[in-house]
Amino acid sequence: MKKFTTFVSVGIPIDIANCDTDQIIPARFLRRAKDDPDYPAFLLHDLRFDADGNETDFIYNRTPYRDGQILVADLNWGCGSSRENAVTVLVANGIRSVIAPSFGDIHYNNCIKNGVLPVRLPSATCDHIRHELHAAPGAEIMIDLTSQSVTGPNQSVYSFDIEAFDKLRLLDGLDDISLTLQHAGAIDEFERDYREQYQWIF
């Protein structure tokens, strides 16, 4: 997965408290492959499209928000069922970070595993940043993972906490497979020793 160090993007305000994973990607799309050319359209699908498939006036459909890569959400983003698709559909749209006061626990962990940085900031701060983004469409946000800081549209700087191991994974771009492959030498050595010790199995 992509490394995350410093990232600047247009911010997208999502004013939905308790936006659950079924809103992020409706259940009827869960069996669709990630390489499906329609996959990016499944993000917030029922908010972005009407019953006939036409775009609504939802903020993510508007220019310049539609090109943003940082979401600024409300309380309890990603609550509900533990579908990893709710993160892979963010990745399919180039979303690199979600800033919110709180996250569903499993969704938070799925973000880390897929290279999306979940940033927790106080509710009042998130409300303020979203207000700024509404007032100035196309305003940018900068996130510096090394210093654990967010610079808002008005250049105010906010600090956030993240577990050291989660930070390392994102800085180095390590998904679960990459973490395992760091120990490839030890794994190969174990397999050689095991075969020698238990030749009768093989």
Buried (B, 14 or more C-beta within 10 A) or exposed (E): BEEBEEBBBBBBBBBBBBBBBBBBBBEEBBEBEEEEEEBBBBBBBBBBBEEEEEEEEBBBBEEEBBEBBBBBBBBBBBBBBEBBBBBBBBBBBEBBBBBBBBBBEBBBBBBBBBBBBBBBBEEEBBBBBBBBBEEEBEBBBBBBBEEBBBBBBEEEEBEBEBEEEBBEBBEBEBBEEEBEEEEEEEEEEEEEEEEEEEEEEE
